[in-house]
Amino acid sequence: CGRWLCKNFVGESASVKEALEKFSELMSQRNWGEFTFSEVDFKNGAGSIAVKNCFEARKRKGADKPCCHFLTNFVAGFLSELFAKNIIVVEVKCAAKGDELCEFKFHP
């Protein structure tokens, strides 16, 4: 799904930075959360994502470990298509288990 979104929503003309901005806007409009990308290595495809009000975490309050599995894989697909290489996404903080927000790290 994430790969499809990147191909069809972002298009080939957008820069990586513009694509990440469009992605963040769309996720907010769809009530999936407020995405903020940081420390992005545009050449290698690595960085961090903070997500406030993540849709998966809202539904799973009281979890004992990070639980945003769908979002993790959706974003991995999107970023893999965007950077034209397999990107791994790992959730390192999760609002469902009491963290302030969900945080993800990504890298090739």
N, C-alpha and C positions, 0 to 999 in steps of 0.2 A: 504493500500500500504506500509506504513512504517513497519507494523508488518511482512509482506511478505518479505520485503527487509532484515530485521534483521534475519529472519529464513533462507533465502536462500543465502544471500550474506556473512553474517558474519560467520554463522556456530556456532556450539555448543562449539568448542574448544577454541575460542577466549575469552580472559578476557574482562571485561567491558571496561577497558582502551584501549585495542587493538581494540575492536569493535568501540569505539568512534573515534579512529584514522582512521580506515578503512572507516567509515561513512564520516568523514570530507574529506578524499581524494577523495572518489567517488563523493561527492557533488561538489567539485571543478572541477573534470574532466567533470562532466555533465553541468558545467556552472550555477549551482544553487547558488553559492556564496562561500565565504571563511569562513568556520565554525571554531570557536575556543570555546572549552568547558572550563569552569573554575569553581572553587569552587565546584567541583563535590563530593558529598557524595556518594561514591561507595556502601556503605552498605544500605542506605535508598532510594537512587534514587532521589537526588535533586541536583540542581546546576544552572549554567547560560550558555547561549550560545550567542556569538557575531557572527553576520553574516555580513561580508562586501560584497557589490555588490550582494545583494539578488535578485534573478530573479523576484520575485513578486514586490518588491519595485521599480525595474528599470522600470516596466511597468505602475506604478501608481503614478508617481510624482505629488505632489500637494495635496495629501490626507490630510484630516483633523484629522485622527486618524489612529492607527496601522491597516494595511490592509493585512498582510501576512497570511491570513486564511488557505490557502492550506498548506503552509509550517508548520504552527503551528500544524495542525492536523497530518500531515505526520510524523513530529518529535515525536509527542505524541505517535503515533502508534509504531514507531521504539523503543523509550525508554520504552514503556510499555512491549513490547516483551523482550527487553534486560534485564530489571530489574524484569521481571515476576510479575508485579503488574501494576495497572492502574496509569499512570503518567499524570499529568495535565501540559500543557505547556501554558504560557501566554506571549504574545508579549508586552514588556514594552517600547520599543523604536522602531521607524520605520523610515528608510531612506526616504521612500516615503513622509513622512510628515515633512522632514527637519532634522531629527536626523542624526548624523554622520554615523550610521550603525543601523542595526536591532538588537535588544537584546531581548532574551527570558529567562524567568525563568521557571524552572521545578521542580516539587515535586509530591510525591504520593497523 
